[in-house]
Amino acid sequence: MQFGIFSVGDVTADPTTGRTPTEHERIKATIEIAQKAEDIGLDVFATGEHHNPPFIASNPTATLAYIGARTERIVLSTATTLITTTDPVLIAEDYAKIQHLTDGRVDLMMGRGNTGPVYPWFGKDIRQGINLAVENYALLRRLWSEDVVSWEGRFRTPLQGYTSTPRPLDGVPPFVWHGSIRSPEIAEQAAYYGDGFFHNHIFWPAGHTQQMVDLYRRRFEHYGHGAYDEAIVGLGGQFFMRRNSQDAVDEFRPYFDNAPVYGHGPSLEDFTEATPLTVGSPQQVLERTLGFRDYVGHYQRQLFLVDHAGLPLKTVLEQLDLLGEILPDLRAGMAEGRPANVPDAPTHASLVAAAGGAKDSTVYAAADDVTGRSDLEEVQA
């Protein structure tokens, strides 16, 4: 079971002081938060992808590469890679490069995002969102699995004899999760390929999450990737902790009430009752999180959103210290009663082992500097 945090990179005013951090401060804070996550023993740090204010989460590849250079153990992930609006050729190259730079400490979470205007910004039609996600991901898989790709589709120019470089580290591409809040088509896509399914789980009630995960598990089994309970599931979550539960409620309330994503709506009490958001003592967060298994079964990855809604960096780091204190109990609790056939979260090492060991995937071919075609392509043609 992996535990970690994810960031959406919002730049939000602190409602208790009225101060809004600069983009520079927020970017630097993200790095410090990721380093803190490793320090307290978390397994994963993930960052979202947004291309508009008030977010600083554009270009997650640069962020993850920088964090990778300043950490040693933690897995680096996207909380969303916009497979709909980002060219799959670029994704293939960028994340294979980060694989090499971090010795395999990287995976991806594919998603469509929740910002409609991003589609025309990148020359795409939002009405084709699902179709783009399906076609682009199919191409990405080929770019990682085949040394030379010729391809033609609906939404980008054709490829003729293209080799994506660098090739995936050890011949094994990054593990892919498909993230969705409400789209059964994405759960179906994850199941079809035998990839992981990540349900964000921060806005919707338990019943909705249960339905989405159940659909994915049933279709995973249908496609022959394993038994129902062997499907690879991840969940999001949110908390705010203080040692005294009422202190947590009192401190977090102004942030909740003014948060861009759920402020000025249901009360904090109604929202925490209806969704997985937990505001209270460490023991309450521990018990609530362990209860997620009651409706999704045993799963592989739990990520928490902690740096949002204008919370100052000092408070976020304090939240991580408290998470670190209950982390051993979270691990022990999730391990209790876990059937032997339920797999661990995939890692680069486990994927390499499953592939029969590491191999040098470098394409050794002299390129024609005029056409870009190689001797290898000529032979295969």
Disulfide bonds with the S-S distance in Angstrom:
none
